[in-house]
Amino acid sequence: MRTRSKGLTGLIAVAAASLLTLTACGGGSDSNKETPTSNAGFADCEKSPNTCNSGNTKPGGEYIFGLEQSFTSWNINTEEGNTLVAAQALSGVIPQVFKSDPSGTLQLNSDLLASAELTNQNPQTVVYKIKPDAVWNDGTAISADDFILAWKQNSGKKEHCSECTPASTSGYDLIKTIVGSDNGKTVTVTFEDGKTYADWKGLYSTDGLYPAHLATKQGFDLNKPEGVNSAANWFSETVPTWSGGPLVIDTFNKDQSLVLKKNDKWYGKVKPSLDKVVFKFIIDQGSVIPALKNKEITGMSPQPNAALVNGAAETPGVIYRIGHGYQWEHLDLNLKNKYLADVALRQAIFTAINVKSVIDKTYGVFDKAAKPLGSHNFFPGDPNYKDVVSPTGQGSGDVEKAKKILTDAGYKIEGGKLITKTGEAVPTLRFRHTKGNQLRATTGELVQAALKNIGLDIKIEVTETLGKTLSTADYDMIIFAWVGSPLYQGAAEQNWVTGNGGNYGSYSNAEVDKLTNDGARSLDPKKAADLINQGDELMSKEAYVLPIAQKPTLTFTYSDYVNVRDNATQWSPTYNIQEWGQKAA
């Protein structure tokens, strides 16, 4: 979410060129008070996003960072584990080869690697040089074996892993071989003949490396698909005692907190000055500002609402910033539902919903720049942005047009109920959102009222485990956000191609698959964007995902801590966690 060509896809969790799922709570507010977008301390972030709130640190102390949910998987390479909160909590533990800075520029992890270079285009070949002193916290070298394990977990191929559920296979599915040399410190990745992958910097970056040697110690044979699957499950279920980053887990109390301490084997240039970093889970959005005022948390980057913005602004000693980046809110349908498998019903549903009205009653309360988003892959202001949604009429709130779509497809409304052309009443649809998120609850109520006009009943349900809800497709309709990165080509492939990890609602269109895959693999950025937009135009007509808006971000911290700043990519403010510290006198 930044400058240049930017992709909309990324986290619910992390994956190659992936998007993370944003699980956080965003509460409502009864306040229409306008608040400046930042105050002293963060005032220079607009012009200097990478260096604002910089300063020298003094040794000692702890930083308590609030997270809006706990998480259910420690393996961010999986569908279930691909959540922003997991990526934030493990950012000081899991090594990644590239990270985006707050300006949206990918930077090589120079602590881990001496270099990462594209050395050949046919076949495409990438060579990574791991620094000699880069080790796991037990002293074992980080090596080619760790790269190979990540490839096998994420390739989506049964010969690599029997039952893995990668968040994204993008790029990994095109790799032919990975060879280690120089005692495993040189990693040569060769792609299949004739196959290219433009977003190769997203490999091992939007996901990360896990210690292969520990999987082997557990008795898993990583040369067998079943062994890799067992390893993936073990990493998902087991609280890490390992680390390849500046911090290592000290204690974990489910649904309460995760405490990290310094990794004594950390090989990086900047050594943490803090004794501990604590991630405190605050699921009730109403508790955030009281926790901040009581100094139960030192800082946070929650999904914003007016109450949180005003509360941060009014807390003495706190600096805050509202920004815009790679986050976007959207409403998804589950095509496994036999009724929603009908494109006409989907088109009518999205046409009956008034997106502008939703924005006005949610993000627009505190973010006057919020407006309907017309693309699934790019943001307004990007040269590749093309509004492919508005021409379909979706998001317009035009109930009469929605009714005509249904009538033309053989539906009718009798006694306030929508009846299919075969005479069945369409049953109640389940609309799900994350627990404690009042803005999404408000959206659900607006959708519920809108769809009543076309004979549909909606039951609103909450989820406390968004990653699991998505990976099991336990919904009919769901609202959540993707958190992305500057890597848009692989991100589109992750979410819209048949069977891929982010395609939770099982959308499938062979022409969209081809256009999106070709776009992901083109080395010509302009051609890639054009192909992806063509695919998006086709998908939009089939009403699978309704974009709502580019989400604003909110970051706040007490001013006696430095080097904490907004980063609205999926690497989040924790991208430089080893630099955080108490301000030196």
Residue, then its C-alpha position, 0 to 999 in steps of 0.5 A: m500500500r504505497t508508491r509505485s505499482k502496488g498490489l492489493t493482495g497480501l496477508i491474511a497471512v504471509a506467502a510468496a508475494s502474498l497478502l496477509t489477512l487482517t484480523a483486527c478489531g475496529g470499533g465504532s464511535d459516537s464522535n464526529k470530531e475531526t482530528p489531525t492525521s498526526n501530531a508531533g513526533f510523527a509529523d514528518c512521516e508524510k515526507s520522511p516515512n522511513t526515518c520519522n520518530s528516529g533516535n538513539t536508544k538507551p539499554g533496557g526496558e520493555y515495549i508492550f505492543g497491542l494486537e487485536q487478536s491472538f492466532t491459532s497457527w505458528n506457521i505463517n506459510t499456511e492458509e490458517g497461519n497467514t494472518l497479520v497478527a501472527a506475522q507481527a508477533l513473529s517478525g522478530v523470530i522468522p528470517q525473511v530475505f526482503k522486507s518493505d520499508p514504510s515508503g513501499t520499497l523492498q529492501l534486502n535483509s542485509d543481516l541475513l544475506a550478502s546478496a540476492e540476485l537474478t543471474n539468468q533469465n532463461p532459465q530464470t535463476v536466482v542466487y542467494k548468498i547467506k552470510p556466514d554468521a547467520v545462524w539459528n539460536d541453537g548455533t546451527a547455520i541458516s542454510a539452503d536446507d531451510f530454503i528447500l523446506a520452504w519451497k516444498q511447503n509452498s509449491g502446492k505439489k503433492e510430490h513435495c508435500s502430501e497435504c500442505t495448505p500453503a497460503s500461496t504457491s505463487g512462484y514456488d510452483l514454478i521452481k525446478t530445482i534448489v541447490g545448496s553449495d559453499n556448505g549450504k551458504t549459497v542457494t541457487v534457485t532455478f525455475e522451469d524452462g520457459k517459466t518466469y516469475a517477476d515477483w521473485k523478491g517475494l519468495y521467502s519474504t512475504d512468508g519466511l524461513y523455518p529451521a529444517h534441522l529441527a524438523t529432521k530432529q523430530g524424525f520427519d523425513l524431509n525427502k518424503p512428502e509425508g515428512v514435509n507435511s508432518a513438519a509443516n503441522w509441527f511448526s503450526e502447532t508448536v510454540p517456537t523455541w527457535s529463532g533466526g531473528p533478533l528476538v526469541i519467545d520467552t513465554f506465551n499465554k494463549d489469548q493474553s500475551l506473547v513475551l519475547k526476549k533478546n536472541d543471544k545468537w542474533y547475528g545482525k548489525v543492530k542489537p536490540s536495546l530492549d530487554k523484552v517486547v511484549f505482544k498483548f492481545i486486546i480483543d475488545q476494542g473498547s479496552v484499547i484506549p483505557a489500556l493505553k492511558n494506563k500504560e498497559i500497552t506502549g503502542m499499537s497499530p489497530q484498525p482505526n475508528a474515530a474513538l481510537v483516533n481521538g483517544a490516542a490524540e487526547t492521551p498525554g505523551v502519545i504520538y499518533r499517525i493516520g496513514h494509507g497503505y496496502q490494506w483494503e476492506h472487501l466483502d466475499l461470497n462463498l461459491k461452495n454454497k449452491y445458491l451463491a454458485d449462481v452468478a445472477l444471484r451474486q450480481a444481484i446481491f452486490t448490486a443491492i449493496n450501497v458501498k458509499s453508504v457503508i463507507d459514510k457510516t464506517y471509515g468515512v466518519f473519521d477519514k474524509a478521503a475514504k471512497p469506494l474502491g474499484s479494483h481488486n489489485f491496485f489502488p487509486g493514484d497508481p498508474n495501473y489502477k482501473d475501476v472495473v467494478s463501477p461499470t458493473g453496477q455492483g456497490s451502487g445500491d440500485v435495488e430495482k436493477a438488482k431485482k431485474i437481474l433476478t427476474d431475468a434469471g427466473y427468480k421471483i419474490e413471494g411474501g418477502k422471500l426470494i424464490t429460485k426458478t426451481g421453486e426453492a426459497v433461498p435460505t438464510l445466508r450467514f454473514r461473518h465478521t471478526k469479533g469486536n469489530q464494530l465497523r464490520a458489525t455496522t457493515g453487516e447490519l447495512v448489508q442485512a437491510a439492503l438484501k432484505n429488499i431482494g428477499l434475502d435473510i442474513k444472519i450475522e455471526v462473529t468469528e474469533t479465528l479469522g484464519k481458520t474461518l477462511s481456510t475452512a470456508d465456514y461462511d456464506m458472506i464474510i468481510f475482512a481486509w487484505v494487507g499487501s505489499p508492493l508485489y502485485q503480480g504474485a498477489a493477484e495469482q494468490n487470490w484469484v486463480t483456481g485452487n490458490g491459497g487466498n481463493y477461499g470462496s472457490y472462485s474459478n474461471a479458466e480465462v481469468d486463471k490464464l490472464t492472471n497467471d500470465g500477468a504474474r509471470s510477465l517480466d514487462p510490468k506494463k503488460a503484467a498490469d494490463l493482463i491482471n486488469q483484464g482478468d479482474e474485469l472478467m472476475s468483477k462481472e461474475a461478482y465474487v468479491l466486492p471491494i469496499a475501500q482502501k483502509p486507513t491505518l492508525t499507529f500510536t506510541y508513547s513518545d519516550y520510545v523511538n524508531v517505532r513508526d507506521n508501515a502500512t505494508q504487510w511487514s507492519p510497524t514491527y518490520n524494524i523491531q530490533e531498532w525499537g527502544q527507550k529514547a536516550a537522554 
